[in-house]
Amino acid sequence: MYNTLLLVDDDTDDAELFVEALQEIDDTVTCYAAADGRQALEHLDQHSTKPDIIFLDINMPGMNGWQCLTELKENPANKNIPVIIYSTSAAKRDRDIAAKLGALGFITKPADYQELKNILRQLLSQTNEQQLRDSIHQLTA
């Protein structure tokens, strides 16, 4: 079970919906938020407890998702945290870049709130990284 998440997204509306959906699914899950990659890295440096999963948007001002993912995977303290790209993009190119840079998976932000809840419910019910990877694959197939 995944109990602590870090959401990195500059869109405050998307972030609020994500947190709201998460609370409706399981109010015991803690979700930290960062508005860009730099804030996410600072959060990780300042907290000894690491998130179980990082949901990372691509297009953000300052440090974008690709830059953040690269730094995460280069840092021994953070490289093993599963990162799920969470973006409005559905482009194959972006999915390929995410995989190349070490993301566990890629989820296109759903337009429907209920679909977001279903996605989060499915992901959070997994008990290990392989199940999480398989679940992401099923959701995006």
C-alpha positions as CSV (number, residue, x, y, z in Angstrom):
1,M,0.0,0.0,0.0
2,Y,1.2,3.5,-0.8
3,N,0.7,5.9,2.0
4,T,2.7,9.0,1.0
5,L,2.6,10.7,-2.3
6,L,4.3,13.8,-3.8
7,L,2.3,15.5,-6.6
8,V,4.4,17.9,-8.7
9,D,2.1,20.1,-10.8
10,D,1.9,23.8,-11.4
11,D,-1.8,23.7,-12.3
12,T,-3.5,24.4,-8.9
13,D,-7.0,23.2,-10.2
14,D,-5.5,19.9,-11.3
15,A,-3.6,19.6,-8.0
16,E,-6.8,20.3,-5.9
17,L,-8.8,17.8,-7.8
18,F,-6.1,15.2,-7.4
19,V,-5.9,15.7,-3.6
20,E,-9.7,15.8,-3.3
21,A,-10.0,12.5,-5.2
22,L,-7.3,11.0,-3.1
23,Q,-9.0,12.0,0.1
24,E,-12.3,10.5,-1.1
25,I,-10.6,7.2,-1.8
26,D,-8.4,7.0,1.3
27,D,-8.1,9.8,3.8
28,T,-5.1,8.1,5.4
29,V,-2.9,8.8,2.4
30,T,-0.7,11.9,2.8
31,C,-0.1,13.9,-0.4
32,Y,2.5,16.7,-0.5
33,A,2.4,19.1,-3.4
34,A,5.1,21.0,-5.3
35,A,4.4,23.6,-8.0
36,D,7.5,22.7,-10.1
37,G,10.5,20.4,-10.2
38,R,12.7,22.6,-8.1
39,Q,10.2,22.7,-5.3
40,A,9.9,18.9,-5.5
41,L,13.6,18.4,-5.2
42,E,13.8,20.9,-2.3
43,H,11.0,19.0,-0.5
44,L,12.8,15.7,-0.9
45,D,16.0,17.3,0.4
46,Q,14.3,18.7,3.5
47,H,12.4,15.6,4.5
48,S,14.0,12.3,5.6
49,T,10.8,10.4,4.9
50,K,10.5,9.8,1.1
51,P,7.2,9.5,-0.7
52,D,6.1,6.1,-1.9
53,I,5.2,7.5,-5.3
54,I,5.9,10.8,-7.1
55,F,3.3,12.0,-9.7
56,L,5.1,14.4,-12.0
57,D,3.7,16.8,-14.5
58,I,5.8,17.6,-17.6
59,N,5.1,21.2,-18.5
60,M,5.8,23.5,-15.7
61,P,7.6,26.8,-15.4
62,G,11.0,26.9,-13.8
63,M,12.2,23.2,-13.7
64,N,10.0,21.1,-15.9
65,G,9.2,17.4,-15.4
66,W,11.9,16.1,-17.6
67,Q,14.6,18.0,-15.8
68,C,13.2,17.0,-12.4
69,L,13.0,13.3,-13.4
70,T,16.6,13.4,-14.6
71,E,17.8,14.9,-11.3
72,L,15.7,12.4,-9.3
73,K,17.1,9.4,-11.1
74,E,20.7,10.8,-10.8
75,N,20.4,11.2,-7.0
76,P,21.1,8.0,-5.0
77,A,18.7,9.2,-2.2
78,N,15.8,9.5,-4.6
79,K,16.5,7.3,-7.6
80,N,14.4,4.4,-6.3
81,I,11.2,6.3,-5.7
82,P,8.7,5.3,-8.4
83,V,7.8,8.2,-10.6
84,I,4.6,8.3,-12.6
85,I,4.4,11.0,-15.3
86,Y,1.0,12.7,-14.9
87,S,0.4,15.0,-17.8
88,T,-2.2,16.3,-20.2
89,S,0.0,14.9,-23.0
90,A,-0.9,11.6,-24.6
91,A,1.9,11.8,-27.1
92,K,3.9,8.6,-27.8
93,R,7.1,10.7,-27.9
94,D,6.5,11.9,-24.3
95,R,5.8,8.3,-23.2
96,D,9.1,7.2,-24.8
97,I,11.0,10.0,-23.1
98,A,9.5,9.2,-19.8
99,A,10.5,5.5,-20.1
100,K,14.0,6.5,-21.3
101,L,14.5,8.8,-18.3
102,G,13.4,6.1,-15.8
103,A,9.7,6.8,-15.1
104,L,7.7,3.8,-13.9
105,G,4.8,4.8,-16.1
106,F,2.9,7.5,-17.8
107,I,-0.7,8.5,-17.1
108,T,-2.6,11.1,-19.1
109,K,-4.7,13.3,-16.8
110,P,-8.3,12.2,-17.1
111,A,-10.9,14.8,-18.1
112,D,-13.4,13.1,-15.8
113,Y,-13.2,13.3,-12.0
114,Q,-14.7,9.8,-11.5
115,E,-12.1,8.4,-13.9
116,L,-9.4,10.1,-11.8
117,K,-10.7,8.5,-8.7
118,N,-10.8,5.1,-10.5
119,I,-7.2,5.5,-11.6
120,L,-6.0,6.5,-8.2
121,R,-7.9,3.7,-6.5
122,Q,-6.4,1.1,-8.8
123,L,-2.9,2.4,-8.4
124,L,-3.0,2.8,-4.6
125,S,-4.4,-0.8,-4.2
126,Q,-1.1,-2.3,-5.6
127,T,1.3,-3.7,-3.1
128,N,4.6,-3.5,-5.0
129,E,6.3,-1.8,-7.9
130,Q,5.7,-4.5,-10.4
131,Q,2.0,-4.6,-9.7
132,L,2.0,-0.8,-10.0
133,R,3.8,-1.0,-13.3
134,D,1.3,-3.6,-14.6
135,S,-1.6,-1.5,-13.4
136,I,-0.4,1.6,-15.2
137,H,0.0,-0.6,-18.4
138,Q,-3.6,-1.8,-18.1
139,L,-4.8,1.7,-17.5
140,T,-3.1,3.0,-20.6
141,A,-3.5,0.1,-23.0
